[in-house]
Amino acid sequence: MEEDRIKHGKKPLKKKVRLNRLSKLGKLLYIFRKEKIDRSFADSKELHGLRYCRLQGLKNASEQALLTAACQNIKKIATHLARLEKVCGNSLG
């Protein structure tokens, strides 16, 4: 019974998501998001050594990918803080 309630609750949401995705704005956002993700993977390969796994095994490859993603996120945060400091003119540290 609980499962039926969950299934019925998802139908209107799925319809709303599908309509949003098919709208003009939804298509533009999807393309922008895909390009951004593609750039991120390209940076991972070229700048952060993710082209080849250094260690064998799924666990080790996963750890390398997670560390690479963490490195990229730290880099993005540092860039954002540097821009914010330039705009605001005060030091955050």
HELIX and SHEET records of a PDB file:
HELIX    1   1 GLU A    2  LEU A   22  1                                  21    
HELIX    2   2 LYS A   24  LEU A   47  1                                  24    
HELIX    3   3 LEU A   58  CYS A   88  1                                  31    
END                                                                             
